[in-house]
Amino acid sequence: MSSIKVPPLGESIVEATVSRWLKKEGDAVATGDTLVELETDKITVEVPALESGVLTARVKGEGDVVAVGEVLGEIAAGATANAAAAAPAPAAPAAAPTPAAPATPAAVAAPTADAKVSPAAARLATESGIDTASVAGTGRGGVVSKADVVDAMRAPAAPVAAAAPAPAASTPAPGSAAGRETREKMTTRRKRIAENLLQSQHATAHLTTFNEIDMTAITAFRERMKERVEKEQGVKLSFMPFFAKAACLALKAYPLVNAQIDGDTIVYKHYVNMGIAVASDAGLVVPNVKDADSKSVVEIGKDIGAIAKRARDGKLSMDDLTGGTFTITNGGVFGSLVSTPIINYPQSGILGLHKIQDRPIAVDGKVEIRPMMYIALSYDHRIIDGQQAVLFLVRVKELMEDPAAMLVL
């Protein structure tokens, strides 16, 4: 027997949630096959088989929280083909009385509702009154996952189940009140996000200052350059790399905004690993562009595109998510006009971008309609004084309103 254990999960991560099993008990596995996926607060970790054999036991179920080194299951080394074939053989006659060869698929299809529903999905379906037989499985091999049950609960078809409220009202499902409420256990990632945000609020002297940018010049510059840059460099030129470059230059002028507190010591960072907040299906993640201060706008744009894709695909590495010194978050893509972003602790500052909106402003004594954006800097007032925070934002504003100056510095 060989134990399948939770591998080291990365810097300061000690536990994870079993997201989904990709192999069933009795399945033959080869060395390197992915057996189970674990979800941490930062990334999804695939646990491979370290040797060939048969998966004899799944000790932990989907949704269970596990610690580093904990046993997830067992593999028996040996004749995998014989062992795998032997497992379903007794099950076939039990499920289908006809032993003929065509009956084998039927025997497999018959127990689909049980054999192809993950434990976490089965529990949630029971609590919510969802019939798993009517849920299409998107997991490997057609397995109905917890996410599939959640989707079924949100689907328009849900009112059909709610159409018979009378019996449900007398005996509501454990996880709901007659279908009007649903309780879902927080994932490890969501719990860690909540803990980190709360820690940031409690551990820092949190303050936010605001300014606004006239986006006329940078918009015109981007319009002139975006087609050429995309054709020659393969990069879709957004505003984010310009803001990242402007922030790097402003951090160079006001290095305390890029510093961190370690006990009673201020640690100055003579480099910028620029964190870019990305909203993924699994929750908020903040991968960072390494040494952004030494890169051009186009190079930063390439890196942002690459990490954003890895975030969406769930392929971020621990290196992507650690070592950040400053963060930019863009609520404007969702329509936010103004907000107070929370510092990505233990960093000392975070720049919040917002929606570009045409507004009347005074220009040379005349009222003009200009594309304007509010920007916000949340900072740790323990080491950053208000004057430095305000001047940092002013510097970002000046550079974005005069992009030519930014590109030659």
DAWOZI-V573770 format. One record per run of one state. SS is the DSSP state (@ for helix, = for strand, . for the rest). FROM is the first residue (numbers start at 1). TO is the last residue. If there is no record, write none. Layout:
BEGIN
<<SS FROM TO> <SS FROM TO>>
END
This chain:
BEGIN
<<. 1 1> <= 2 5> <. 6 14> <= 15 21> <. 22 27> <= 28 29> <. 30 33> <= 34 39> <. 40 43> <= 44 48> <. 49 52> <= 53 58> <. 59 64> <= 65 67> <. 68 70> <= 71 76> <. 77 79> <@ 80 95> <. 96 102> <@ 103 110> <. 111 111> <@ 112 115> <. 116 116> <= 117 117> <. 118 118> <@ 119 128> <. 129 131> <@ 132 134> <. 135 139> <@ 140 142> <. 143 143> <= 144 144> <. 145 145> <@ 146 154> <. 155 157> <@ 158 162> <. 163 164> <@ 165 170> <. 171 187> <@ 188 203> <. 204 205> <= 206 214> <. 215 215> <@ 216 233> <. 234 239> <@ 240 253> <. 254 254> <@ 255 258> <. 259 259> <= 260 262> <. 263 264> <= 265 267> <. 268 273> <= 274 280> <. 281 282> <= 283 289> <. 290 291> <@ 292 294> <. 295 296> <@ 297 313> <. 314 317> <@ 318 321> <. 322 325> <= 326 330> <@ 331 334> <. 335 348> <= 349 353> <. 354 356> <= 357 363> <. 364 365> <= 366 380> <. 381 385> <@ 386 401> <. 402 402> <@ 403 408> <. 409 409>>
END
